[in-house]
């Protein structure tokens, strides 16, 4: 599977209550269950009026399908072919 970063502009997301965030996560999980095992949500970062979500999927089309089914719009989808972290320095 490929790794993708999905940017979402969601006004007020930084002010959402835990109940609202749980609802969004539930909508995402339901869409994932409908699509199948070829897509996985790893985690999301909430920053101001945006979220940055990390997914594993076979294709960008699956990310778009997830957005449609969950009702959570996306602003951009970017494939992430490589990651580095502090441990990369040990190679």
DAWO-V996945 format. One record per pair of residues at least 24 apart in sequence whose ideal C-beta (glycine too) atoms are under 7 Angstrom apart, sorted by the first residue. I is the first residue (numbers start at 1). GAP is how many residues later the second one is. Records with the same first field share a line. If there is no record, write none. Layout:
I: GAP / GAP
This chain:
1: 37 / 55 / 56 / 57
2: 55 / 77
3: 51 / 53 / 77
4: 51 / 53 / 56 / 59 / 73 / 74 / 75 / 76
5: 47 / 49 / 73 / 75
6: 47 / 49 / 57 / 68 / 71
7: 43 / 45 / 67 / 68 / 69
8: 42 / 43 / 45 / 64 / 65 / 66 / 67
9: 40 / 41 / 66
10: 39 / 40 / 41
11: 38
13: 33 / 36 / 37 / 38
14: 32 / 34 / 35
24: 48
27: 43 / 44 / 45
28: 42 / 44
31: 35 / 38 / 39
32: 34
34: 35
35: 27 / 30 / 31
38: 24
39: 27
